[in-house]
Structures are given as structure tokens and as C-alpha cells.
Amino acid sequence: MKSLNAIKTAHILSTLEDAYRLTKKGLGSLFLVLRTAYRSFNITMSGETTASLAYYSLFSIFPLALLLIAVASNWLTAQTAQQRVIEYISEIIPISQDLIFNVIKEVVHRRGAFTLISLGSLVWSSSGFFNLLVRNINRPWIGMKPRHFVKTRLQALSIVLVLGSLFLVSILSTTGFEMLNKINFPLWREFLAQTTLRSFLSQFLPQIVRLALLWSLYYWVPNTQIPRLSALAGAVFVSVSWWLLNNAFTWYLNSGFAHYDLVYGSLGRTITLMLWFYFGNYILVFGNHLSAAIARLTRKDNITRSSMVNFDEDDESE
């Protein structure tokens, strides 16, 4: 009996030791990834990049919104198109709708009719942020040949087109559900009332779309092969961090501590939007370095090893 208890005790202790070793190894790997990402972020001067992206975000989001409104106006009324565009942008970028609603409403009120030339200028203007973002996605990879500026701009324009296509899909799906709701059939209406599909689409689809866009950004844009899980890890980090940032930022604005209007006057709302863009892009850029750090530490090719040596040497020289 005592020998049986001793065997059980030894087995429990062995299990605890294995769990401790795995936990220690996991924490060590996590620390190594975060340290590598932090070094990469500092060495490539990504803090300055974040400020530049915040600047371009302010000048790109409104042309993008106007472009989407122009597209949506072909199927929806002007007011409905504005509301759908604001909701769509808020789903992709978790920013408060109040920060952009009044500005977009005023711009749309003052604009004239959209022409082919004006639509082309909106596409080009809205791609400015993505053009800078695409160029900086390759920064964590030392020794990688940068893409030609034409290819970089084409990638930025393709991102704008993808966002526009997703917006059209969103409009069509919403319109489809509204048409299904109008079907006067008791069993069908009861099915729609009880099904969890509507609640799933309304609650989780924006997060899924955002995660897919971030994964595509970290996986397809770099001028090198990226492991899928590494890109996914960076995308998950950014999605969760954006959600936390949006909740913290909303609380801060509603807490009464923010008094930008007293300092900046009528520019207070713009300054608030700029501040969110700065923190949001900071997370976006760090997520890219985090994805690159995971890929760098899991891949075994020569380029990866040389990249790690460069980061270590630069960090020690500082």
C-alpha cells in the first residue's frame, strides 16, 4: 500500500516538474520574442514611423470614407450610405463613431457631385496611408530588397480596392437580411427570430474581418515568406490591443479628464482623432515587428540568422 502511494506521489511530482519546465520554457520563449520585437522596433526607428502613419491616417480616412459613400450611393440614400460607411470603418478600425461622424457629415454636405476624376483622386488620396504602411512592413527584415515604388503604390491601391469590395459585400449581406425579414411567412420569421446566425454576424463578423485583414497584411505584404502562424499571432495581438485601446480611449473621453477643446478650440475633435491614430498605428507597427520576431525565431534559414545577429549587434553597440 505504501509503495502504491509512493508511486502515485512520484508520478504527481514528475507531472508537476514537467509542467514547470514547459511553463518556464514557454515564458522564456515569450520573453525572447518580446525582446526581439522590441529591439527591432527601436532599431528601425518605428516610433517616427508611427507618427508619420498617424499623419497620413488623418489625410486618408476621409477620402476613403467619401469613396465608399460614392459607391454606396448607387444603392442607398445619401444619409443611409453615410451611416453604413461610418459603421463599416468603425468595424474595421475600432474607433468611436462620434469622432468621425460630424466631420464626414460636413464634408459630404459641402461636396458636389462625384465625377470620374474626383473618384480617381479619392482612390489615390486614400491610398497614401497604405503606401507608407506597405513600405514599412518590410523594415523588420534586415537585408531584404525593398519593392519598387510602383509595386508599393499598386499594393496600397489594391488594399483600398479590397476594403471597397468588403464594403460592397457588407451592403449586399445587410440588404439580403432585410429582404428576408420582409418575407411574410410565419415559420420563416420564427426561424430568423430564433437563429443565432444574426447575432453571430453582428457580434463576431467585424472581428473576423478585421483579423483576416491584419493577417493578410502581415502575411502577403512583406517581401519574404512569412509563416502563417507568425502572421496570425501578430494579427491577434493587434486585434486584442485595438479592442483594449478603444475601450480605454472611450472611457478616457467620457471620464472628464480630456479637455482638448479648452486648449485647441475647434480643433479639439481633430486632435482627439489624431491621438487615437497615433496609438492605433503604434500597435499596428509593433504587431508587425512581433510577427517578424516570431518568424525569425522559428525559421532556420540563413537570412533569418543573419537578421538576428544584426539586431543583437546593433542593440549592444547602443
Helices and strands as residue ranges (DSSP letters): H 2-43, H 46-72, H 78-92, H 98-110, H 116-126, H 128-137, H 149-181, H 186-194, H 197-220, H 228-254, H 260-264, G 265-267, H 268-298, H 302-317
